[in-house]
Amino acid sequence: MGYTSDLLGGLATLVEGTGLAMYRPDGIYAATETGITFTVMPDEPDRVLCLTAYPVEDTDLTDATTGIQIRMRAGRDPRDLDAIADALFDLLHNRRGLVLGGVHVALIWRQSQALMGQDQHGRMELAANFYARTTRPSPHLYE
């Protein structure tokens, strides 16, 4: 794949390893599971972590800062959502020297977080933005 897919896939695998959520590349989850998806928030299951990457800073070097929005959805109890957000913070904030899907991440930290309210089915949603300082090789960059 490419840098973005590798980074998000590696993050999904890391999160799955904690037992917080399940990651299946086909995106099919049981109603009782917490699924991990990319970019598009599905209608089901009720509990989902949706990962989306976006560029924050790219220079003429291979060093890059990539934002990763983790949009979280749980049931109607906001405490469930807080528990997921707290677990992700504990797993990721200020973590150094990891490799996600083959992408070297020197540092990852939570930059911001905001409650999004309820979706059309009354399920609570929240978005957290993590910044990852990575190495991103490309043909026109200096190492």
C-alpha positions in Angstrom: 0.0 0.0 0.0 1.2 3.5 0.7 2.3 5.7 3.6 -1.2 6.7 4.7 -2.8 3.2 4.4 0.2 1.7 6.2 0.1 4.2 9.0 -3.6 3.8 9.6 -3.5 0.0 9.3 -0.6 -0.1 11.8 -2.6 2.1 14.2 -5.7 -0.1 13.8 -3.6 -3.2 14.6 -2.0 -1.5 17.7 -5.5 -0.5 19.0 -6.8 -4.0 18.4 -3.9 -5.5 20.3 -5.2 -3.7 23.5 -8.6 -5.3 23.2 -10.3 -1.9 22.9 -11.7 -2.6 19.4 -11.6 -5.1 16.5 -9.9 -4.4 13.2 -11.1 -6.3 10.1 -10.0 -5.0 6.7 -13.3 -6.1 5.2 -15.1 -3.8 7.8 -17.7 -6.3 8.8 -18.5 -6.4 12.5 -21.0 -8.0 14.8 -23.5 -5.6 16.5 -21.8 -6.2 19.9 -18.3 -5.4 18.7 -16.4 -2.1 18.6 -15.1 -1.8 15.0 -12.3 0.1 13.5 -12.9 1.7 10.1 -11.1 4.2 7.8 -12.4 7.6 6.7 -16.2 6.7 6.6 -18.3 6.2 9.7 -20.6 3.2 9.0 -24.2 3.0 10.3 -23.3 -0.1 12.3 -22.1 -1.3 14.7 -23.0 1.2 17.4 -19.5 1.4 18.7 -16.9 2.5 16.1 -13.5 4.1 15.9 -13.1 5.8 12.5 -9.5 6.7 11.6 -8.7 9.4 9.1 -5.2 10.8 8.3 -4.5 14.4 7.1 -1.3 16.3 6.4 -0.2 18.8 9.1 3.4 19.6 8.0 5.5 18.4 5.1 8.9 19.9 4.4 11.6 19.2 1.9 13.0 16.5 4.3 11.6 13.1 5.0 10.3 14.3 8.4 6.5 14.8 8.4 3.8 15.5 10.8 0.6 13.7 10.0 -2.7 14.3 11.8 -4.9 11.3 12.6 -8.4 12.0 13.6 -10.0 9.2 15.6 -13.8 9.7 15.5 -15.4 7.7 18.2 -19.0 6.6 18.6 -20.5 4.7 21.4 -24.1 4.2 22.7 -26.2 6.8 24.5 -24.1 6.9 27.7 -21.4 9.6 27.4 -19.3 7.7 30.0 -18.8 4.9 27.5 -17.3 7.4 25.0 -15.1 8.9 27.7 -13.8 5.5 28.6 -12.8 4.9 25.0 -11.2 8.3 24.6 -9.3 7.8 27.9 -8.0 4.4 26.8 -6.8 5.9 23.5 -5.1 8.7 25.3 -3.3 6.3 27.6 -2.2 4.1 24.6 -1.0 6.9 22.4 -0.3 10.3 24.0 3.4 11.1 24.1 4.4 7.6 22.9 7.8 7.5 21.3 9.7 5.3 18.9 7.1 3.0 17.5 6.5 1.5 14.1 2.9 1.5 12.7 2.5 -0.6 9.6 6.1 -0.1 8.7 6.0 3.7 9.2 8.5 5.0 11.8 6.7 7.2 14.3 9.2 9.2 16.4 6.4 10.7 18.6 2.6 10.7 18.7 0.5 13.0 20.9 -3.1 14.1 21.3 -3.4 17.6 19.9 -7.1 18.2 20.5 -10.4 16.5 21.3 -14.1 17.6 21.1 -17.5 16.2 21.7 -19.5 16.1 18.5 -22.9 15.4 20.2 -25.3 12.7 19.1 -25.8 11.2 15.7 -29.3 10.7 14.1 -29.7 7.5 16.3 -28.9 9.2 19.6 -25.4 7.7 19.8 -22.7 9.9 21.3 -19.7 10.9 19.1 -16.4 12.5 19.9 -13.3 13.3 17.8 -9.7 13.3 19.0 -6.9 14.5 16.8 -3.5 12.9 17.3 -0.3 14.2 15.6 2.3 11.8 14.5 5.9 12.9 13.8 6.9 10.4 11.2 9.5 9.5 8.6 7.9 9.7 5.1 10.3 8.9 2.3 9.5 10.3 -1.2 11.5 10.6 -4.4 11.8 14.4 -4.2 12.7 14.7 -0.5 16.1 15.0 1.2 17.0 12.5 3.8 
